[in-house]
């Protein structure tokens, strides 16, 4: 198989065993460990507006994600009251409807206890994450990453700590991540094939992502960039056929993605992209910290204090909070043991170094000739949209809990792809590519092993 530059590449065997075996082995171990982590921790590991499953007093709904699930399960319809009056009810309904259906089947139909069924819902979130990771493998492959770099990418996506956290948190983050990754994978597949069914699949996944969380729309500009490349750069498809496919895309995507905010705007005068406010005084950051405090290099003290506290001075830096929430979220790992704390700090700093290295390699790939022009446009647009949207969110709603990796897990795929194309593992690689590729592969192996060990044996 040839890469975009025309050089012949071949994946090598590792320990004499074909790459395909290692890919399957890594995926199965990753799914197994995530399910074990879910079973070990239980739904109490969720700390992001989870709420509680309890009796509704005088028919009044309960707040939080569990309250919304209970509402859909009990009443079988969307909220008939102002969705801004209770936390989480302003979220689109797709995730909650699925949860309510699962409760109907397993709690009502099979007689499972409610606690067991809710725990099962938590495990389903790990399935969403793994499906999203499969889509990530497809994205990496479509960019042309092969051989050991491809296996390293699979290893990194499978064992990165954030996906243990997202898969164990009983909210809509995992499903939204899955839909966004599937959408991007389909969009890249459509650009390769120009098949109508593929562009419809892209529209469906984007629409379902927005039906899960409205911030899924942040990848829409990258898809639009591919459309523009198809119109102005690649002439394989006639304009009439492209026009028809675009009509199909918007006809499917817009009703799916926008019906919920438009419904609430008409019925309750809710702003289209409403975000619920956080009233906790200790979380408030507005006017208390400078731009340098928020976006400058994080202090060592902030990085060493891993779990969420009631001291906002340790939680005000965007970069520090993003990395810490990616590794331990708010309480994922038991840090009461000195050894566990040291290993977790080591994992955090290794992740930061790996992130910097991958960004350097991504920039090298973007200015080089090994990545196709259309892929450069897609990668840059998607990456910048996700990052800028996240930073805008952090400053528009200046509270501690908005700075969390769970809002941007899709951003991980872009530096990973860029780093994967920085060298092909052949004699044609420059010394820079050989050195950085070797360091990256070994660091990914170390981060993956350490992550699996900590989440496997020292979960809260």
Secondary structure, DSSP 8 states (H G I E B T S, - for coil): -B-TT--B-----BTTB-HHHHHHHHHHHHHHHHHHHHHHH-GGG--SS-------GGG----HHHHHHHHHHHH-S---S-TTSSTTTTS-SHHHHHHHHHHIIIIIIS---HHHHHHHHHHHHHHHHHHHHHHHHHHHHHTT--HHHHHHHHHHHHH-HHHHHHHHS-SSHHHHHHHHHHHHHHHHHHHHH--HHHHHHHHHHHHHHHHH-GGGGGGHHHHHHHHHHHHHT--SS-HHHHHHHHHHHHHHHHHHHHHHHHHHHHHH---TT-------GGGB-TTTS-HHHHHS---HHHHH--S--S-GGGS--HHHHHHHHHHTTTT-B---SHHHHHHHHHHHHHHHHHHHHHHHHHHHHHHSSSS-HHHHHHHHHHHHHHHHHHHHHHHHT-BGGG--GGG-GGGHHHHHHHHHTS--SSTTS-HHHHHHHHHHHHHHHHHHHHHHHHHHHSB-
